[in-house]
Amino acid sequence: MLIHAGSHLADASLWTHWISEPGSAISIVAISTLYARGALAAWRHCGSDRGIRRSQAALFGTGIGVLLIALVSPVDAVAEELFSAHMTQHVLLAVVAPPFLVAGAPVTAMLWALPRSTRRALTAGVRRQRWLTAPWRLATTPAIACLLLAVALWSWHAPQLYTLALRNSAVHALEHLSFLGTACLLWWSILFPRRSRSSAYGLGILLLFITMMQSGALGALIALSGRVWYPIQESAAAAWGLTPLEDQQVAGLIMWVVAGLLYLVEMSVLFIIWMNRAERRMPAYAAAAGVIAIFGCSRTEASVVAGGSVERGRHAIAATGCGTCHTIDGVVNANGKVGPPLNGIAERSMIAGELPNTPDNMVRWILDPPAVEPGTAMPNLNVSEASARDIVAYLYTLH
């Protein structure tokens, strides 16, 4: 580790110190390559900007760029000497990179990178293994994800664990992975919720506020402390023109103020997206309210599926027994737990890990699931195309 090398980067050319830990660079390159391969495969199979949107690829690329700055650039080398640089690295990993990486739909892209037979076997196998799916569902429960991130932040900044991480490269890698991983879980719960995406955005703003407050409290404790928490980094501070306590105060301010501002930006962006979604739905809500007010009759909704009827779709779902396997809002007794809940299904990227989620592909899936994914647990419903279009029309109203 550079901290024990006897010479300090302040005495050398800073920009020559790239790739302090080759393992980080290799991992980032491997993940980037897998994502790029999957995105290209999706575009070849489905057409440009389908399967994986180019905007998603750009977001993922931005997240990878942040990881390169944090783990491959000279920031990583300086972090071995200065606590303030180390805190900057932690903020990049826990605050900046995760929303970009998760918004890039990495799981979808990486599934596309696999051969078709492997992709089918993997998605089918994972769905059947409750010991795999249950922990994931628990970890991506919003409150649990928020708690896991808080535990990671406070635990790794305890003096004993922090010192151990600096002395042991494997523990240091685990520290970084836990910051990045728990923050990605929190963002996954916000951006890929199991139920309403609109309510998830509202809850996400609250959880980001809670995270900002608790991480800010830790930063304030570090900045305002009158003693040095991590003596292991005392010797290098002087080479950078700082006392150990000044270095610690700067580090605390980075976590307290800088990270807090970044969380405010993220909450603001999430709030804007949330409001835009609400505004897009307002005309439909206003039209429905007008119809009810004028005619005083049954509720109707416009269909986004050509030839489909939302109301007929609701009845068709009940008649075919979809609710025995799935939870579906608005359908009586549709509270099955065998398959995933169908609320918000219109906002998911893929259907059965095979098809881009479009109304026509959803109709195709409902008409003949085994033709799309051989071996699927989804039965053939034996419905007509007209009935399938009605069903999809209703499903696409669920948010």
Beta strands, then each sheet from edge to edge (+ up, - down):
strand 1: 350-351
strand 2: 355-356
sheet 1: 1+ 2-
end
